[in-house]
Amino acid sequence: MEANLRWVALTAVAPVAWGTNYFVTHEFLPADRPLSGAALRALPAGLVLLAVRRQRPRGVWWWRSAVLGVLNVSVFFVLVYAASQLLPASVASTVMAVSPLTMMLMAWPLVAERPRPSHLAGAAVGLPGVCLMLLTGAGGVGVPGILASAAAVLVSSFGHILTKRWTADADVLASTAWQLTAGGLFLIPVAAAVEGPPRELSASALLAFGYVALVATALAFVAWFTGLRHLPSGTVGLIGLLNPVTGVLLGTAVAGETLAVQQVWGLVLVLAGVVLGRPTRAGRRGTRRAVPRPAAGGSFAGEPADCSSGGDVSAR
């Protein structure tokens, strides 16, 4: 039980950091530069992790890093930005909150993880809580925005499950570093072609980009992918509900927003959903047996042959 709570706590770092990212991006970063902003978020984070874990992709990991980088970083960041521009923030966040159910359904055929009753119960309790916290009756809901937000859910869920399937014997820091680097490198020429040359940034914007890259991206992605390795996908998806919880709480503490009664009840339901969906010892053992071993073809140069036999990957 102690080990399970440790992995849950580590994984929770990611959605909490992503929740703070909404406020930092809205307040300090340019709103009309989504492509270059995503590149500046991804590439520095990837390079920092590469400096910490100096390992090269090997064999199939050259193209796997590129595929995961485009899915988990490039496409996802752009879709989230588009959704936030086309929809009220409450509606966009609520649509994104269906990701736990999407991850559960995708994990069944891709990594042979059948949703357990605890996961379904957690989703059934947590998702209404998110709706209570974020549905404000705001207007302006359009089909393009809903499609962008739904596409972001599908892309991120598929990318994260694919990460879980492919990285069973890969070093978490190295694989995350190359995903972020590949995603950032892919965005740079696209941003240059669409948005033109980069603009001069203020000191506050530079500090904000530093926080977004190091904390809300590098640290958060390592925590998230470590959780995907050690916990069932359904549990990780439910922990992700802490993202909108963090956004609401930060708004009340920093921006002076008032937390209504229905939002308090929503917060209680979300936390209850996370508790209901946490893994048991038997469930964790079953998850390890269910995850297929990746096909031969190499991983990252210089790493041990198997990194998934129970050690603390994030501490290496």
Kinemage of the C-alpha trace (Angstrom):
@kinemage 1
@onewidth
@group {chain A} dominant
@subgroup {mainchain}
@vectorlist {calphas} color= white
{ca met a 1} P 0.000 0.000 0.000
{ca glu a 2} L 2.856 2.379 0.837
{ca ala a 3} L 4.429 1.857 -2.579
{ca asn a 4} L 1.101 2.481 -4.323
{ca leu a 5} L 0.571 5.736 -2.428
{ca arg a 6} L 4.102 6.815 -3.339
{ca trp a 7} L 3.442 6.325 -7.066
{ca val a 8} L 0.069 8.080 -6.766
{ca ala a 9} L 1.710 11.047 -5.013
{ca leu a 10} L 4.484 11.243 -7.619
{ca thr a 11} L 2.004 11.037 -10.502
{ca ala a 12} L -0.133 13.773 -8.927
{ca val a 13} L 2.763 16.219 -9.427
{ca ala a 14} L 1.938 16.292 -13.149
{ca pro a 15} L -1.728 17.406 -13.131
{ca val a 16} L -1.053 19.871 -10.316
{ca ala a 17} L 1.792 21.432 -12.343
{ca trp a 18} L -0.394 21.462 -15.471
{ca gly a 19} L -3.146 23.161 -13.467
{ca thr a 20} L -0.799 26.009 -12.544
{ca asn a 21} L 0.269 26.242 -16.181
{ca tyr a 22} L -3.127 27.688 -17.194
{ca phe a 23} L -2.662 30.702 -14.915
{ca val a 24} L 1.005 31.301 -15.845
{ca thr a 25} L 0.310 31.043 -19.580
{ca his a 26} L -2.744 33.298 -19.453
{ca glu a 27} L -1.093 35.969 -17.331
{ca phe a 28} L 2.475 36.138 -18.649
{ca leu a 29} L 2.838 34.494 -22.087
{ca pro a 30} L 1.831 35.890 -25.528
{ca ala a 31} L -1.620 34.697 -26.502
{ca asp a 32} L -1.169 34.926 -30.284
{ca arg a 33} L 1.918 32.671 -30.630
{ca pro a 34} L 0.687 29.125 -29.900
{ca leu a 35} L 3.177 27.331 -32.156
{ca ser a 36} L 6.297 29.157 -31.019
{ca gly a 37} L 5.013 29.109 -27.436
{ca ala a 38} L 4.618 25.332 -27.578
{ca ala a 39} L 8.106 24.975 -29.062
{ca leu a 40} L 9.624 27.162 -26.333
{ca arg a 41} L 7.848 25.041 -23.755
{ca ala a 42} L 8.911 21.677 -25.178
{ca leu a 43} L 12.445 22.071 -26.535
{ca pro a 44} L 14.148 23.605 -23.448
{ca ala a 45} L 12.498 20.973 -21.256
{ca gly a 46} L 13.751 18.200 -23.517
{ca leu a 47} L 17.288 19.595 -23.616
{ca val a 48} L 17.411 19.906 -19.811
{ca leu a 49} L 16.383 16.268 -19.411
{ca leu a 50} L 18.922 15.231 -22.051
{ca ala a 51} L 21.621 16.986 -20.022
{ca val a 52} L 20.538 14.981 -16.965
{ca arg a 53} L 20.185 11.636 -18.779
{ca arg a 54} L 22.683 11.528 -21.639
{ca gln a 55} L 21.412 8.557 -23.580
{ca arg a 56} L 20.787 8.241 -27.297
{ca pro a 57} L 17.801 6.448 -28.822
{ca arg a 58} L 18.726 3.087 -30.244
{ca gly a 59} L 17.040 0.961 -32.912
{ca val a 60} L 13.273 1.485 -33.105
{ca trp a 61} L 13.453 4.271 -30.535
{ca trp a 62} L 14.549 6.771 -33.160
{ca trp a 63} L 11.116 6.678 -34.807
{ca arg a 64} L 9.212 5.939 -31.581
{ca ser a 65} L 10.569 9.128 -30.003
{ca ala a 66} L 9.444 11.099 -33.046
{ca val a 67} L 5.935 9.586 -33.047
{ca leu a 68} L 5.425 10.092 -29.305
{ca gly a 69} L 6.894 13.600 -29.495
{ca val a 70} L 4.448 14.644 -32.200
{ca leu a 71} L 1.457 13.108 -30.378
{ca asn a 72} L 2.225 13.961 -26.748
{ca val a 73} L 3.847 17.334 -27.367
{ca ser a 74} L 3.383 18.990 -30.764
{ca val a 75} L -0.183 18.134 -31.760
{ca phe a 76} L -1.546 18.076 -28.228
{ca phe a 77} L -0.193 21.497 -27.248
{ca val a 78} L -1.597 23.114 -30.404
{ca leu a 79} L -5.042 21.492 -30.032
{ca val a 80} L -5.328 22.591 -26.411
{ca tyr a 81} L -4.465 26.152 -27.399
{ca ala a 82} L -7.047 26.105 -30.214
{ca ala a 83} L -9.727 24.780 -27.883
{ca ser a 84} L -8.955 27.434 -25.279
{ca gln a 85} L -9.366 30.153 -27.930
{ca leu a 86} L -12.584 28.770 -29.453
{ca leu a 87} L -14.405 27.769 -26.237
{ca pro a 88} L -15.051 29.305 -22.832
{ca ala a 89} L -12.405 28.004 -20.444
{ca ser a 90} L -14.948 26.145 -18.312
{ca val a 91} L -16.359 24.259 -21.301
{ca ala a 92} L -12.928 23.392 -22.726
{ca ser a 93} L -11.743 22.101 -19.365
{ca thr a 94} L -14.884 20.038 -18.911
{ca val a 95} L -14.484 18.385 -22.319
{ca met a 96} L -10.834 17.592 -21.485
{ca ala a 97} L -11.967 16.005 -18.213
{ca val a 98} L -13.384 12.998 -20.078
{ca ser a 99} L -9.801 11.820 -20.659
{ca pro a 100} L -9.915 9.279 -17.777
{ca leu a 101} L -12.717 7.359 -19.502
{ca thr a 102} L -10.924 7.653 -22.851
{ca met a 103} L -7.693 6.305 -21.361
{ca met a 104} L -9.546 3.373 -19.792
{ca leu a 105} L -11.200 2.411 -23.077
{ca met a 106} L -7.985 2.764 -25.098
{ca ala a 107} L -5.921 0.856 -22.540
{ca trp a 108} L -8.073 -2.251 -22.975
{ca pro a 109} L -7.105 -3.062 -26.619
{ca leu a 110} L -3.658 -1.408 -26.591
{ca val a 111} L -2.097 -2.653 -23.336
{ca ala a 112} L -4.641 -5.328 -22.308
{ca glu a 113} L -5.800 -3.413 -19.208
{ca arg a 114} L -9.439 -4.178 -18.528
{ca pro a 115} L -11.128 -1.336 -16.576
{ca arg a 116} L -11.780 -2.497 -13.022
{ca pro a 117} L -14.910 -1.598 -11.047
{ca ser a 118} L -12.865 0.782 -8.871
{ca his a 119} L -11.767 2.747 -11.960
{ca leu a 120} L -15.306 3.000 -13.315
{ca ala a 121} L -16.618 4.024 -9.889
{ca gly a 122} L -13.908 6.653 -9.568
{ca ala a 123} L -14.736 8.068 -12.993
{ca ala a 124} L -18.468 8.055 -12.243
{ca val a 125} L -17.866 10.080 -9.074
{ca gly a 126} L -15.037 12.326 -10.280
{ca leu a 127} L -16.379 13.490 -13.638
{ca pro a 128} L -19.619 14.955 -12.221
{ca gly a 129} L -17.398 16.748 -9.717
{ca val a 130} L -15.438 18.354 -12.545
{ca cys a 131} L -18.720 19.441 -14.150
{ca leu a 132} L -19.875 21.038 -10.901
{ca met a 133} L -16.593 22.947 -10.631
{ca leu a 134} L -16.321 24.140 -14.211
{ca leu a 135} L -19.765 24.416 -15.840
{ca thr a 136} L -20.729 28.060 -15.482
{ca gly a 137} L -23.336 28.339 -18.203
{ca ala a 138} L -20.987 30.383 -20.400
{ca gly a 139} L -22.112 30.834 -23.977
{ca gly a 140} L -20.210 30.804 -27.218
{ca val a 141} L -19.929 27.040 -27.557
{ca gly a 142} L -19.168 26.185 -31.183
{ca val a 143} L -18.603 22.971 -33.079
{ca pro a 144} L -14.960 23.781 -34.085
{ca gly a 145} L -13.997 24.338 -30.456
{ca ile a 146} L -15.675 21.137 -29.275
{ca leu a 147} L -13.933 19.203 -32.077
{ca ala a 148} L -10.534 20.689 -31.170
{ca ser a 149} L -10.999 19.843 -27.509
{ca ala a 150} L -12.248 16.333 -28.266
{ca ala a 151} L -9.308 15.792 -30.629
{ca ala a 152} L -6.928 16.879 -27.858
{ca val a 153} L -8.469 14.270 -25.544
{ca leu a 154} L -8.091 11.523 -28.156
{ca val a 155} L -4.534 12.488 -29.132
{ca ser a 156} L -3.269 12.751 -25.551
{ca ser a 157} L -5.014 9.556 -24.418
{ca phe a 158} L -3.686 7.584 -27.377
{ca gly a 159} L -0.200 9.065 -26.984
{ca his a 160} L -0.027 8.290 -23.262
{ca ile a 161} L -1.261 4.719 -23.709
{ca leu a 162} L 1.207 4.241 -26.565
{ca thr a 163} L 3.912 5.541 -24.233
{ca lys a 164} L 2.900 2.956 -21.641
{ca arg a 165} L 2.997 0.171 -24.230
{ca trp a 166} L 6.372 1.113 -25.703
{ca thr a 167} L 8.355 2.201 -22.638
{ca ala a 168} L 8.122 -0.879 -20.418
{ca asp a 169} L 11.918 -1.388 -20.673
{ca ala a 170} L 12.975 2.180 -21.520
{ca asp a 171} L 14.486 4.726 -19.171
{ca val a 172} L 11.792 7.238 -18.181
{ca leu a 173} L 14.040 10.307 -18.197
{ca ala a 174} L 15.647 9.427 -21.535
{ca ser a 175} L 12.400 8.576 -23.326
{ca thr a 176} L 10.672 11.697 -21.972
{ca ala a 177} L 13.646 13.868 -22.972
{ca trp a 178} L 13.596 12.642 -26.548
{ca gln a 179} L 9.810 13.005 -26.842
{ca leu a 180} L 9.978 16.639 -25.730
{ca thr a 181} L 12.994 17.335 -27.928
{ca ala a 182} L 11.406 15.734 -30.984
{ca gly a 183} L 8.127 17.586 -30.397
{ca gly a 184} L 9.911 20.923 -30.001
{ca leu a 185} L 12.088 20.413 -33.087
{ca phe a 186} L 9.013 19.538 -35.139
{ca leu a 187} L 7.264 22.750 -34.056
{ca ile a 188} L 10.126 25.181 -34.773
{ca pro a 189} L 9.921 25.193 -38.611
{ca val a 190} L 6.121 25.125 -38.506
{ca ala a 191} L 6.059 28.099 -36.125
{ca ala a 192} L 8.557 30.006 -38.283
{ca ala a 193} L 6.480 29.420 -41.415
{ca val a 194} L 3.115 30.293 -39.835
{ca glu a 195} L 3.940 32.900 -37.178
{ca gly a 196} L 7.103 34.467 -38.575
{ca pro a 197} L 10.330 35.270 -36.719
{ca pro a 198} L 10.358 35.158 -32.902
{ca arg a 199} L 9.554 38.295 -30.935
{ca glu a 200} L 11.532 39.840 -28.121
{ca leu a 201} L 10.249 38.630 -24.757
{ca ser a 202} L 9.948 40.606 -21.537
{ca ala a 203} L 11.687 39.505 -18.350
{ca ser a 204} L 8.393 38.250 -16.890
{ca ala a 205} L 7.677 36.217 -20.040
{ca leu a 206} L 11.162 34.661 -19.899
{ca leu a 207} L 10.651 33.685 -16.258
{ca ala a 208} L 7.217 32.292 -17.103
{ca phe a 209} L 8.646 30.222 -19.957
{ca gly a 210} L 11.298 28.931 -17.559
{ca tyr a 211} L 8.607 27.773 -15.126
{ca val a 212} L 6.465 26.273 -17.867
{ca ala a 213} L 9.412 24.406 -19.417
{ca leu a 214} L 11.107 23.133 -16.245
{ca val a 215} L 8.193 22.541 -13.857
{ca ala a 216} L 4.989 22.252 -15.908
{ca thr a 217} L 6.690 20.258 -18.665
{ca ala a 218} L 9.986 18.532 -17.768
{ca leu a 219} L 9.127 17.619 -14.176
{ca ala a 220} L 5.443 17.038 -14.916
{ca phe a 221} L 6.024 14.734 -17.890
{ca val a 222} L 8.594 12.625 -16.022
{ca ala a 223} L 6.162 12.235 -13.110
{ca trp a 224} L 3.269 11.403 -15.458
{ca phe a 225} L 5.117 8.801 -17.524
{ca thr a 226} L 6.577 7.239 -14.371
{ca gly a 227} L 3.035 6.905 -13.062
{ca leu a 228} L 1.915 5.305 -16.331
{ca arg a 229} L 4.636 2.667 -15.873
{ca his a 230} L 3.822 1.784 -12.279
{ca leu a 231} L 0.056 2.330 -12.058
{ca pro a 232} L -2.981 1.181 -14.066
{ca ser a 233} L -3.972 3.595 -16.818
{ca gly a 234} L -7.388 4.104 -15.244
{ca thr a 235} L -5.804 5.216 -11.974
{ca val a 236} L -3.455 7.625 -13.760
{ca gly a 237} L -6.361 9.078 -15.718
{ca leu a 238} L -8.324 9.688 -12.531
{ca ile a 239} L -5.335 11.377 -10.885
{ca gly a 240} L -5.380 13.692 -13.909
{ca leu a 241} L -8.646 15.142 -12.569
{ca leu a 242} L -6.465 17.108 -10.134
{ca asn a 243} L -5.622 19.356 -13.109
{ca pro a 244} L -8.930 21.305 -13.139
{ca val a 245} L -9.058 21.144 -9.332
{ca thr a 246} L -5.702 22.944 -9.188
{ca gly a 247} L -6.876 25.525 -11.715
{ca val a 248} L -9.965 26.376 -9.667
{ca leu a 249} L -8.105 26.520 -6.358
{ca leu a 250} L -5.361 28.699 -7.861
{ca gly a 251} L -7.996 31.062 -9.198
{ca thr a 252} L -9.480 31.500 -5.729
{ca ala a 253} L -6.133 31.889 -3.962
{ca val a 254} L -4.293 34.121 -6.478
{ca ala a 255} L -6.891 35.727 -8.726
{ca gly a 256} L -9.390 36.395 -5.931
{ca glu a 257} L -12.176 34.310 -7.482
{ca thr a 258} L -15.002 33.129 -5.225
{ca leu a 259} L -15.479 29.393 -4.764
{ca ala a 260} L -19.217 28.737 -4.952
{ca val a 261} L -20.973 26.037 -2.952
{ca gln a 262} L -21.370 23.782 -6.003
{ca gln a 263} L -17.644 24.088 -6.705
{ca val a 264} L -16.823 22.981 -3.166
{ca trp a 265} L -19.000 19.916 -3.646
{ca gly a 266} L -17.339 19.348 -7.003
{ca leu a 267} L -13.910 19.437 -5.379
{ca val a 268} L -15.037 16.864 -2.817
{ca leu a 269} L -16.364 14.577 -5.569
{ca val a 270} L -13.160 14.820 -7.617
{ca leu a 271} L -10.967 13.934 -4.646
{ca ala a 272} L -13.336 11.077 -3.781
{ca gly a 273} L -13.025 9.808 -7.361
{ca val a 274} L -9.226 9.812 -7.122
{ca val a 275} L -9.378 7.846 -3.856
{ca leu a 276} L -11.851 5.313 -5.282
{ca gly a 277} L -9.694 4.740 -8.351
{ca arg a 278} L -6.355 4.210 -6.596
{ca pro a 279} L -4.786 0.779 -7.112
{ca thr a 280} L -4.675 -2.177 -4.747
{ca arg a 281} L -1.725 -4.532 -4.456
{ca ala a 282} L -3.516 -7.221 -6.422
{ca gly a 283} L -4.462 -4.737 -9.119
{ca arg a 284} L -0.878 -3.530 -9.457
{ca arg a 285} L 0.427 -7.094 -9.850
{ca gly a 286} L -2.256 -7.764 -12.454
{ca thr a 287} L -1.256 -4.658 -14.374
{ca arg a 288} L 2.364 -5.744 -14.569
{ca arg a 289} L 1.356 -9.093 -16.025
{ca ala a 290} L -0.952 -7.444 -18.547
{ca val a 291} L 1.572 -5.044 -20.073
{ca pro a 292} L 3.114 -6.695 -23.143
{ca arg a 293} L 6.853 -6.655 -23.595
{ca pro a 294} L 8.013 -4.397 -26.397
{ca ala a 295} L 9.324 -5.925 -29.572
{ca ala a 296} L 13.064 -6.327 -29.871
{ca gly a 297} L 14.875 -3.494 -31.538
{ca gly a 298} L 16.744 -1.558 -28.906
{ca ser a 299} L 15.921 1.155 -26.455
{ca phe a 300} L 18.389 3.781 -25.239
{ca ala a 301} L 22.152 3.436 -25.452
{ca gly a 302} L 23.844 2.872 -22.113
{ca glu a 303} L 20.799 1.790 -20.080
{ca pro a 304} L 20.220 -1.591 -18.384
{ca ala a 305} L 18.324 -4.217 -20.340
{ca asp a 306} L 15.258 -4.025 -18.074
{ca cys a 307} L 14.211 -0.977 -16.071
{ca ser a 308} L 10.742 -2.199 -15.085
{ca ser a 309} L 11.492 -4.904 -12.533
{ca gly a 310} L 10.443 -2.921 -9.512
{ca gly a 311} L 13.146 -0.295 -8.959
{ca asp a 312} L 12.462 3.360 -8.442
{ca val a 313} L 12.921 4.534 -12.027
{ca ser a 314} L 12.457 8.203 -11.243
{ca ala a 315} L 15.318 8.183 -8.737
{ca arg a 316} L 17.920 6.839 -11.124
